[in-house]
Amino acid sequence: MKKILICNTKGGVGKSLIADELTFSFERTGTVYNFYDLDSQGGTIHRTNKNVNALVSVIDTPGAWISSADLIIVPTITTSRDIEPLKRMIEIVNRNYNECKVIYVLNAFNRWRASRDFYEWLSNYVHNTILTLPQ
């Protein structure tokens, strides 16, 4: 079974939104899944769901506590306030998940210079896939 971990220690960056959207896509394709909402804010539409026949697990968590993840998605917002928490999250991921595929998602990306500068900084700081979600 594949494990997809959506995590960031900072709140309000879109973890639950991404976890829900991934789960909706699995539902549309008929993919049997597990869903784990470990974020105490309870912002997901889906609730924890365990299925013995699951092909994939989607895990919404504020931290990176799940071992052996196959994919880690780290959402963030493109503001200067998010840089330091993101640096800490990058360190956690690099320290514990060297062999894992990592995708950074820049939520609320817009046409303004601050978003472009954030993207440029991150692309120089990490060598992983970076996706943008428009504001």
N, C-alpha and C positions, 0 to 999 in steps of 0.2 A: 504494500500500500504506500502511496506517495503522501508526504506530509508537506503542506504549504503553511508556512508560519507568517502571519502578518503582525509585525511588531514595531514598536517604538516606545521608549520609556516616557516620551512626552505625549500628553493628551491633546486631543483636538486636531490631530493631523490627518485623520481620514482612515484609521485602521478598520473601524467597524463598517464604514461605507464600502471599502474594498473587499472585506470579508463577505459582506452580504452580496455584492455584485458578482463575485466569483461563484458563490453558492447558487445564485439565481442562474448563472450560466450552466452549472452542472445539472440543475433541475431541468432546464430547457433541453439539454442533450440527453437526458435520461441516465446520467452518470450517477451511480450510487456513491454517496458521500457520508462522511462524519462531519459534524460541525461542533466546534468547541468555542464557547464564548467565555474566555478567562478574564475579560476586561470588566472590572467591577462597576463601571459606569453603565453597563447594560444598554449600549447604544445600537445593538444589532436588531434587525427584524427577526432573524433566525434565532432559535434557541438551541442549546446543546442537544445534539442528536447523535446517537451511536448506532451504527449498523454493522453487523458482523460481515456483511458482503461488500463493504465499502471499498472502492478503488482509490479514493483520495480522502484526506482529512484536511479541513480548513480550520486553522487555529488562530483566533483573534486574541491577542495578548499584549499587555503593556510592556512585557519584558521578553527576553529570549531564553526561556527556561526549558524549552522542548528540545530534547536531543534528537539527533539523526533526522533533521529536517532535510527535505529534498530541494525545497525552494524557500527562500526568505524574501518577503516583500517588506521594505521599510518605507512607509509613507512619511512625508514631511511637508511643511508649508514653507514657501520661499520668502521668509522674513529673517532679519538679522537675529531675532529672538530665538529662532529655531536652530541656529548654527551650533551652539555649544551642546544642547541636548543631542543633536544629530551626531556630533563628533563622538560623544560618549556611546551612542548606539552603534556607530561604526566600529569602535574599539571592541565592544561586546561581541559583535558579529565576527570580527576578524580573529578575536581570541578563541572563540568557541566553534566556529563554523567555517574553517578554512577550505574545506572540500565542497562546500555547498554553493549552489547558484544563488546569487543575490541580485535583486532588482530594487532600485531606489525610485520612488514615485514622488514627483514634485506636484503636490496638490495646489489648486488655485493659481496655477501658472498663468501669467498674463503678459501683455506686450510691453510692460514697463521695464525700465533698465534694471531695477532691483531683482526681478525674476531672472532676467538674462545673466546678471552678475552672479546670482546664486547658482544657476546652472553651470556657469563657467567654473566657479570655485569648486563645486562638487565634482565636476568631471576631471579636474586636476587633482582632487583629493582621493578619489576612489577610481578603480578601474573595473567597474561593473556596469551593467545596463542601467540607464537612467531613462525613465519615461516621464512625460509631463501630462497632467490632466488640467484642462483649461478652467479658468475661474468661472 
